[in-house]
Amino acid sequence: MTESIDEGKFKITSLVERELTDDDKKLLNNQDHCSPFVKKSAISLAQKNWDKFYKRNKDNFFKDRHWSKDDLQEACPHINFNTPLTYLEAGCGVGNMLFPIKEYFNNWIICGFDFSENAINIVKERASNANVNVYADMVDLTDSERATFVSNIFPLSDLSSLIFVISAIEPKKHSNAILNALKFIKPGGTIFFRDYGINDHAMIRFGYGTKIDERFYVRSDNTTSYFFTTKEVEKLFIDNGCEVITCQYLFRKTVNYKKNLSVDRVFVQGVFRKL
């Protein structure tokens, strides 16, 4: 099942991967590949699967990212956040980062796209209810023609976020997805990236018959997730015309006190500039 991610405020950063415990290694060794049918269904019906997800959960599943203001300012000290900017949430879902950003920076132009039509309809409804002007449209980042069309309608952004977006895409299409996302960004503009990292607890806990490929898995609701290394992320952006400002692992522990459970979360966070 797709997870509601507790991202919070990160305290520990690292340039090296989290070391696996013996128990982690055993769990990974017990994983097995899914059937060809499940693999084909998860990849070919990705858009339909996410549309079903948002039709079922609406805006009740993921929490609004109110950490965004502090994290963005800390990660992007080269940006003057007091000036009017154009911001894009790429893969915006129901606007969980978009609306907090507009709340904190009311003089910004706000844009968002997602490849779920149901998600975009919810964004438009939220914007209408809040009396907020938002550019919102459906874009599949693996569809170059659609990305080009919508990027010519949206204003080019000074700052864009890609938060847990690229991991939902088939790995062989990651580079094209980044290239298409960059169509929405001004030369010199900044991309803030955060996504799942190798050896994250979510990767370890995938069970038998969920593995599509190396570090690429299918959930019970048929949505997919890939787990990145920092080197992979850096290469994706460099190969598509960006320079690396920072790229590192973010480590945190998620604690469930009721269950006396503590798990290790690993994400990759990077800041990149479009050349």
Helices and strands as residue ranges (DSSP letters): E 12-14, H 22-29, H 36-44, H 46-57, H 68-75, E 86-90, H 98-104, E 109-114, H 117-129, E 134-138, H 144-151, E 157-163, G 166-168, G 171-173, H 174-181, G 182-184, E 185-196, H 201-204, E 211-213, E 216-218, E 224-226, H 230-239, E 242-256, E 261-274
